[in-house]
């Protein structure tokens, strides 16, 4: 079965997770950056579609939300997995409900939060300033959850077609 992994990533962690998922799945797996690659993809060509992105300042990418809404009917006909990345583990269920259409959440074979990271050196000056105030310092934040990525891969691999 062909699989498409669609991700939205500002600082790279969601892309890193998408690549780990692709390495862990068997079969024909493609990765698509929501802003650069999805327009060239025919979703009908894939049996499974996995989609996700990072939560930044309480929001996921507008491009990801638009993609999910615009393709909701097609996605409901596919094996679907949804993921979120971010450094705030509080209210995860609310975050999924806020960022993904209910119909897609209800039909998803897997939903997972992969954690996240904030590396100050990788941020632009404005973001560093904002993060320094929010986090009360310039300490990098690491809450990566590789075990959650593996659980997502397992859930997507074990559901029968």
N, C-alpha and C positions, 0 to 999 in steps of 0.2 A: 504494500500500500504506500502511496506517495503521501508525504507529510510536508506541510508548510508551517514554519515557525515565523510568526510576524511579531516584531518587537518595536517598541519606542524607547529610545535611550538617550538621555542628555549627557550623562557623564560616563557611560560605558558599562555599568554593572548589568543592566538588563541585556545588553548585547552579549556580554560574557556568559550570562546564564543561558541565553538562547543557543550559544555555541556549545555549552556543556550538554544541553538537552539533545542537540543534533548528534553529538558524539555518542550519546548513550542509547539512542534509538537505532533500531535496525531498519533496513530498507532504504528507499530513496527519500532523503530528507533535504529540504531546501530552507534557507534562512532569508528573510526579507526585512530590511529596514523599512518601517512604516512610511517614512518620508521619501525614500529613494527608490524602493523596489516594488512596492505593492501594485502600482498602476500597470506593471508589465506582467502580472500574474493572473491567470485565469483560475479562480477558486474552484471551478468545476473539475479541474484536473487533479484535485487532491482529495484523498479519503479522510485525512485527519488534518485539522488546522489548530495550531496552538498559538495563543496570542497573549501578549502582556507588555507591561512597561513599568517604569518607575513612577512612584508617587513623590512629587516634589511640591513643597509648600501646600500639601493637601490635595493636589490635583494630579491626574495623569495627563499625558499628552493629548491635546485636542485632536491631533491626527489619529491617535488610536481610537478615541471615542467616535470620531466621524467614520472611521473604517468599520467599526463594529456595528454602528447604526445603519450605515449604507448597505452592509452585506449581511444583515441579521437573518434574512430569510434563507440565504445560501448556507450560512454558518449553522443554522438550526438543522440542516440536513446532513451535517458532517459530524464525525467524532471530533469533539471540541474540548480543548484544555485551556484554562485561563490562569494567568499568574500575575503577581504584583511583586515589585521590588521596592524597598524603602527601609528607612532606619527607625521607623516608629511602629513597634509591634502592637501598640494599643489599638483597640477597636478594629481588629482585622476584618471581622464579618461586616462591620459597617463600611469599611473601606471598599470591600468587594461590592457591596450593594450600591455604594455611591458611584463607583466607576464603571460598572458593567450592567448592561440591560438585564432585567430580571429573567427574561426568557432564556437568555444565553447562560446565565448562572444556573438556572434550573436544568438545562440540558447538558451542561459540562460534565465530562467523565472525570475531570480532575480540576481542582482549584488549589492553588498553593501560594504562600508568601515565601519569598526566597531571601528575605533580609536585604541588607544593602550596606553601602559604605559611603563615607564622605571623606575625601582626601583633599585637604586644603590646597595643596600644591597644584592640583588639577583644576581648580576653580578660577574663574575670571575675577578681577578685582572687585566688582560689585557684589558677586556672590560670596566672596570671602568676607567682605564687610558685613553682609547680612547674616551669614552663618556665625561669624564671630559674636555678633550681638545675641543671636538666638541661642547658641550653644555656650555662651559666656566663656569664650576662650577659643583657642585655635588648635584644639586637640582633634586629630582625625577620629572618625567614628567607624567602627567595624562591627557589624552585626550580621555578617554573611551567614547563610544557612545552607551549606552544601548538602546536608542531609535532606533538606526539603526539596532541593533540585532532584536528588536521587529518588525520593518518594514520588515526585511528579513523573519522572521518567518511568518508574515502575508502574504507576497507575495507568499511564498512557499505553504502556506495552502490554499490559495484562488484560485489558478490556477486549472482549471478542468483537470481531467486525460485525 
